[in-house]
Amino acid sequence: MTTNDLDPVNEAGSGVAKLEANLARVEELTQRLLKVMGQSRKVAPALQGPSQELYVKAASAYMAEMMQNPAKLIEHQLEFWGKSVKHYVEAQHLLAQGKLTPPTDETPKDRRFSHELWDTNPYFNFIKQQYLMNAAAVRQAVEDIDTLDADEKKRLRYFSQQMVDMISPTNFLPTNPEALALAAETEGESLVAGLENMIADLEANNGDLVVTLADKKAFTLGDNLATTPGSVVFRNHLFELIQYAPSTDSVHEIPLLIFPPWINKFYILDLKPQNSLIKWAVDQGHTVFVVSWVNPDASYADTSMSDYVTDGYLAAMAEVKKICGVKKINAVGYCIAGTTLSLTLALMKQRKDTSVNTATFFTTLTDFSDRGEVGVFLDDDFVDGIEAEVAQNGILDSFFMSRTFSYLRSNDLIYGPAIKSYMLGKAPPAFDLLYWNGDGTNLPAKMSVEYLRGLCQGDCFANGDGFEICGTMVRLKDVTVPLCAIACETDHIAAWKSSYSGVQKMGSKDKTFILSESGHIAGIINPPSKNKYGHYTNPELGLTVDDWRLSAVRHDGSWWPRWDAWLAPQSGKSVPARSPGGADHPVLAPAPGTYVSAK
């Protein structure tokens, strides 16, 4: 060791040199940033946010309310002003006394402000408190508007909250103490790493800023994701059919055919052995088949909902019956695939086709009279924009669907990850669920419009004159097979109350409804081994949705065993285990197949 090793002057000089090097690196990266930003797609205004009509109505309603009931609005304004001034005076009083401590903080807890400096540093605490008071005032202003109809009020509430979340001080470097402290500690290196992360995301998405949620190099399909042994035993232009190898000596006679949503890829059901619903079902003695949908390009522009029924559902059912030598199958539909399964069952009822023995619906909407949180994106302003987009390009690019679902949980899926990646310079985590979330799929143009106009907006399947499939008008009451439906309590895509309403309107005499705790994914991918989320049951499906929930019985742990206790007795006798494929169905590829890999 030399004396220079302990020389503070040398240490300071080294730090300054490092900072200057990092600043020079920022200059270089800025040129790359400007170049790639010029490549971003031109997104139509109709897909960027609600039409101005919503805000004009809101402003007019607010002014009318102020004229008709000024006392109420003045009261709320004075309350907000009073809190703000009191907060300022308290902060100034402490500073005047030489106390570098924040004033009393009565704002609600918010995990965005978990870093200690938000509570201990008077500057950052002042910003946090004022932001939360401002946010509460905006929410109150929205609630004060009484003359908008329920749908308009719901949309205004949602989009105003989006604006409030977007301007959170955590989202900006000068007002984010964690990012500033780390930048100082690393002589700016964290900011350089963050800028590199941002540019990498822009370059990977042709100029579109899509935050990478998971380490893309950490996962390989068939290696550490989608690893349940199986084989592709059939393929057409719309799907690959995967049959999984048995893990028991004998199996139930009636096979299980799972239809995942084609909005995402099927391997959410087979992330890893510990939480794979597919592997678990195989281990319970079911012969499991899964449809892996094609990721469509513009050549699929004219593919319709009827094509998905004919060349997807009915084709898959026919092949499974041939492979297993049976007359009936048990079917599962997840999300939009459950909606389409119900359309298929209604069509089969009209055709007197009894191939489906039982049906299970995971987080499925069939009654769209209340479209839940996602309904804010289903008015004409957005759907008109989508219709124009798909007419031009032949597909609804996965970019738009992914962005829509992300904004339903923007703090968790957009702002939080962006802060970690771009401000703190952290590498994305090796998280399988987030990797799947970022592995999106496109939707065919015709199918997209039919689904949005006829089902979501028209609600004609459950509450209208019927929905046309394959030239036949089908209705929800035509679903008459024994069924089990699983909904999720905090689902932001398929609201559980709407799912319950749809089940009530189905014509089946044998119905089971299970309400799982948690949301659209975690409520379904809830293996018994974790014992994490519970579930609710109530056989009285004639009750209103609120009365059903009030009198439902809560059970600890996963609903999976309860579902199998319902399914197994309806799955026929025990037969020798079946190997994938057969003489007429040679193995085409090992699971997870080839369609799932298309980006």
N, C-alpha and C positions, 0 to 999 in steps of 0.2 A: 504494500500500500504506500502511496506517495502522499505528500502534503496536498497536492492538487486534488486528490480524491475527496478531501474534506473541505475544499475551498468553496465557500458559498458564492463567490464571484464567478468561479468556473461553472458551478451548478446553474446559476442564473443564466449565464451565457449559453449553456447547453440548452436550457429550456426555451430561451428566446430563439435560438437557431432552429429548434424543433418546431416551434410555433410558426416561424417564417416559412419553413419547408412545407408545413401543412397548409398555410395560406396560399403558397404557390401551387400546391396540388389542387386546392379549391379552384383557383383560376383556370387551370387546365381542364378540370372536370366540368366547369361551367360551360366551356365551349362544346363539350360533348352533350351536355344537357340541352343547350339551345338547339343543337342540330337534331337531336332525337325528338324534341317536342314539336318540331315542325312536321313530323311524320304522323301525328295523331289523326285518328279518323274524325270526320266531321259529323258530329251527332246532331240530329235534328232537334230543334227546340222542344218539340212535342215529347221527346224522350228524356228531356233534362229536368222536367218538373211539371207541376200542374199548370193548367192554363191560367192566364191573368184573370179570367172571369172569377175564379175562386177568391182571389185577393180583393178584387173590386167589390164583390158581394160582401165580403167580410168587413171591408172599410165602410161601405154604405150602411151595413147593419150596425156597426159600432157607432157611427155618427147618429143614426136614428135612435139607438139606445141612449146615447148621451143627451139627445134632445128630450127624450121622453122621461128619462129617469136620471137626471144629472146628479142627484144626491148620492146614488149608489156609486157611480163612477168617480165622483170627487172624493168620496170616502176612501175608495181603494187607492186613488192617486196620492192622497194625503198620507195614507198608511205607508206607501212605498217611499215617498219623499221623507217622511219622518224617520224611517229606518235608515235611509241613506245618510241623512244629515247627522243623526245620532251616531252612526258608525264613524263618520268622518271626524266629528268632534271628539269622540273617545280616543281615536287614534292620535289626533293632534295633541290632546291633553297629555297622553303618555309620553309623546316625543318631547313636549315642552318641559316635562319633568326629567328628561334625560333617560327615560326607561325605553330601551329597545325591545319592547315586548308588545305583542298584539293585544287589542282590546278583547273583551268577552266575545266569545264566538258561539252563537246560538244557531248557526246554520246547520242544516241536516248533514249527516255523514254521506259522503260520496266517494266511492273507491277511486275515482279519477284523481282525487286529491289526497292520496295515501302517503305521499312523501312527507317526511317530517317537517320540511321547510314551509310547507303550506300552513302549518300550525304554529311554528316557532318564529318564523321570520316576519316582522311586522309589514314589510312591503308586500310579500307574496300572500300573506294572510288577508291583507286589505283587498287585494285583487280578487282572491277567492271568495271572500264574503260578499263583495259587491256583485260579482258575477252571479252567485247563487240567489241573491236578492233580486237582481234583474231578471233572472230566469223565472223565478216565482211570479214576478209582476207580469211577465209576458203570458204565462199560463193563466193567470187570473184574468187578464184582459180577454183572452180567448173564451174563457168560461163565462164571462159577463155578457157575451153576445148570445141573445136568446131567440133571435128571429131567423137564424139559419135552420134549414131542415137537418135531420139527424146525420145524414151522410155527409153533407157539407161541413157540419160542425166537426165530425170525426176526421175529415180530411184536413181541415184547418188546424185542428189540434195536433195531428201528426206532423204536418209540414212546418208548422211554427216551431215544434220541438226539434225538428231536424236543423232548423236555422240556429236555434239556441245551442244545440250540441256542437254545431260546426264552429261557433265563435268562442268555445270554451278556451280559457287562457292556457290550458294544458296543450292545446294544439298549435301554439306559437312559441318559437324559441325565446324571444325576449321575456316572456311571462311563464316560462316553464323552468322552475328552479332546479329540478333534477337534471334536465338537459344542460343547463348553464353550468351547474357544478361539475358535471362530468366533462364538459368541454374544457373547463379550466384545469381540472385534474389531469387531463390527458394532453394538454397543450393543443387542443383543437383536433386531436386525432379522431375522437368520437364523431365529430361533425363531418370529417372527411370520409370516414367509414359510412356514415349515414347517407352522404351525397352519393357515394359509390353504390350503395344499396338502391337508392332511388333511380339512378341512371340505369342500373341493371334491370330494374322492373320495367322502366320505360322502353328500353331496348328489346326486352323479351316480349313486349306487347305492342310493338310497332308504334310507340309514342303514346299509348294509352296508359294512364297511371293506375295500375292494378297492384295493390300491395301483396307481396308474396307472404302467405300466411305460414307456410311450412317449408322446411328444407327439402327441395325437390330431389336432391341427390341422395337423400337418406332412405328412399323407398323404391322398390322395384316390384312391379306386379308379378305374382307367382313366386317371388323370392321371400319378401317379408310383408307382403300384402296379398290378399286373395290366395291363400295357400292351401285351402281345403282340397284334397285330391279329387280330381274329376276329369272329365273329358268333354270336348265338344262333339256331339253326336248328330247334329243337324245344323244346316246353315241355309238361309235364304237371303234375299236382298235387305231384309229388315231386322233380322236377329240371328244370333247363334244360340243354340240350345245346349246348355251344359248339364250333364248328368254326373252326379257326385258318387264316388266310390263308397260302398257301404263300410261301416265300422262295426257292424253287428252280424252275427251268423244268420239271423233271420230278420225279416222286415215286414212291415204292414203291406197287405196286398195292394191297397189303393195308394198310388204314388202322390207326391206333393209337388205341385208346379207353382213356382213363385214368379210373379210379374213385378219387377222393380220399376220405378218411374224412369222414363227416358229423358227426363229433365236432368238427371244425374246418372252416374254409372253404378252398376249393380253391387260393386264390392263394398259399399257401406254395410252390406249384410255379411261381409267376410273380411273384415279388416285384419284381424289376427285371431289365432285359435282361442284366446281367452274371452273374446267378446263376439265371436262369429255366430250369428243366428243360424247360418247354413250348417256349420259343423255341429252345432248343438242339435238341430233337427235330425241330422244324419245319425248322431249318437243316440237319439231316441228311437231309432229303428224305422225311420221314414226313408223311402227312396226319393231323394230330392232332385228336382230339376229346377234350373233357373234360366230365365230368358236374359240374354245380354244383348241389348239393343244396339243397332248401328248408330254411329255418330254422323248424322246426315250432312251432306254438302248441298250446293245449289241444285244438283241433279234431282234431289228429292222434293223440289218445290211443290209439285202437285200431289204429294203423298197426303192423304186425308185421314180423318179419324176412322173412316170405314176401312181404309187400307190397314191401319193398325189392328182393327178387329179381325179382318179376314186373313191377312197375311202374317199377322202377329199372334193374336190370341187363339183363334180357331185353328190355325196351322200348328201352333205349338201343342195345343191339346190333342190334336190328331196324332202327332208324332209320338207324344208320350204314351198314348194308348197303344200304339203299334209296338213300341219298344217293350212295354211291360205286359202286353197281351191282356189288357183289361178294357172294360167298357166305361169305367168312370175314373175320374181324377178328383183330387182335392186341390182347390186353387187359392192363391193368395195374391192380393193386389195392394201395392204400397203407393199412397199419395195419388197422383194422377193415374197411375196404373190401376189403383183400386176403383177410381171413377170409371175408367174404361172397362174394367172387369164387370162393373155393374151394368154398363151399356151392353156388353157382350152377353151377360146372363139374361137380360131382358129380351135381346134378339133371339137367343136360344129358346127362350120360353115361347116366343111366337112361332118358332120353327119346330117346336116339340122335340128339341134336342136335349136329352137328359144326361149328357156326358159329365157334367159337373155335379159331384156328390155333395160337397160343402164349399162354402166360400168364406175366406177370411179377409178382412179389410184393415190395413194399417193406415192410420191417420188419413182417412178418405173423406172427401167432400162430395156429396151428391145433391144436397140441397144448398143452393147458392143464394137463398134469400138474405142470409147474413154471411158475408164473405170474410169476416174477421179482419185482422190487421192488414193482410195483403190486399184487402178490398180498396184501399186508398189508391192503388195503382190500376184499378179496373174500371175507371170511368172513361168516357169517350175521349177526353183529352189525351190520355196515355194510349188507349187502344187504337185510336185513329193514327197515332204516330207509329205504333207497332205495325199496323196494317200497311202503311206507306213504306216502312222499312223492309218488310218481307216481300212486298210486291216488287221492290227494286232489286233485292239481293237473293231471293229464293229461300232464305232461311232467316230465322231469328237467331242471331249469333249468340253464343253462350255468354258473351260479354254483358249483354243486357239483362239476362236472367240472373246471372251471378251478382250484378250490381244491385238489382232490385232486392234480392233476398238479403244481401249484405246491409242495405240501408234499413231493413227492418230491425237490425241489431247493429247500428252504425258504430256505437262506441266500442263494441266488442270485436267487430269484423272490419272496421275501416280505421277509425281514429286511433284506437289503442295500438293496433299493430303498426300503424304508420309512425306513431311516436317512438315506439321501440326500435323500429328499423331505421327511420330517417333522422331522428333527433338524437337517439342514444347510440346509433351505429351498431345495434346488436344483430347478429345473424338470426334468421327465422328458426324456430324450434323444429326438432324432428318429431312432429306430432301427426300421427296417421289420419286422424279425423280431419284436421285442417288441410292435409295434403289432398284428401278426397274432395273436400269442399272447393278446392281450387282446380279440380280436374273436371271442368264443365263440358257440357254437350250442347249442340245446336238443336233447333227445332224446325221441322219443315214448315214452309210458308202457309200452305192450305190448312194443315192440321192446327197451327197456331191460331189462325183466325176463327176456325170453326169452334175451337175450344173456348176462346175468349168471348166471342159473340154469342154463340148458341147456348153454351153451358154456364159460363161465369156471369155474363150480362143478362142473357135471355132467361136463364133458369127454367128452361122449358122441359127439361127431363123430369124434375121433381114437382114443379108447380105450374106447368103450362100444358100445351097440347101434345108434348112429346118431342123427342129429338130424333132426327132421321139418321139411321145407320143402315148402310147397305140397302137403301131403298125402302126401309121399313121404319115406321114411327114407333119408337119404344118409349116406355114410361117406367119410372122408378118402381111403381107398384108391381111391375112384371118380374121383379127379382123375388123369387119364391123358394130358393134352395135354403137349407139350414145355413145359418151364418153366424160368424163371430166378428165383432168389430172392436178394434182397439184404438182409442183416441188418447191424446196427451194433454195434460192439464194446462200447460203454458205454451202450447203450440201457437206460433205466430204465423204459420202458413195455412194450416187446416184447423180452424177453431173447433174445439171439442164440442161445443154446444151445437154447432152446425152439423158436425158429424153425427151427433145423437139424433138430431132432427131428421137427417136423411135415413138413418136406420129405422126410425119410427114409421117412415113412409114406405119402406120396402114391404113387399107382400108376403115375406116369409112368416111362417107360424113358429119356427124355431129360431129365436134370436138371442144372442148373448152380447152384452156390451160391457167392455172393460175400460176404465179410465186410468191410465198410467200417470204417475207423477212425472214432472219434467216436460221437455219440449219435443219438437218434431223428430229429432234424431235421438237424443239421449233417452227419451221415453220409450223408444222402440228398441234401440241397441242397449238393452239393460239386462245383462246376463245374471242368472241366479247366483253365480259365484261372488259377485260384487256385493250383493245384498244392499244396494244403494237406494234405489227409488222404490216406493211402494205403489200400490194400485187400489182401485175402488171397484166394487161390484154391487149390483142391485138388480134383481130379476124383474122388477116392476117397470117395464119399458113404456107403460101407458101414462106415466107421470110426466108433468112438465119437467123441463131440464133442471130447473132450480130445485124442485121437490125431489127429483131423482138423486141429485148430488147431496141434498140435505139428509136423506135417509139411507145413503149408500154406506156400505161397510168397508173400512180401510183394512188392507192386508199388507204386512211387511213384505219387502222383497219383490222380485221380478214377477211379472205376469206370465212369463214363458211357461212355467210348469202348469199353470191354470189353463192356458190355451191348449197345451198338449193333453191335459186331462179331458178337455172337450173334444179334441180332434182324434185322439187315438181310438176311442170306441167306435168312431165313424170311419175308420180306415181299413176295415176288413180283417180277414184272418191273417195269421202269421204264415209267411212263405219264405223259402230260401232266399238269401240275399242276392241281389242282382248286380252284376258287373256292368259298367257303362257300355252302351251300344248294343250291337248284335249283328247278325248276318246281313240284315238290310240297312243297318246303321253303323257303318264303320267309324272308328274314331278319327276325327278330322284334325284335332289338335288337343294338347293338354289344356286343362283349365288354367287360367281364366279365359283362354281363347284369344282371338285376334281383334275382334271388334272393340273390345274394351280399351285397347291401347291407342286407338286413334285420337289425336289431339285436335 
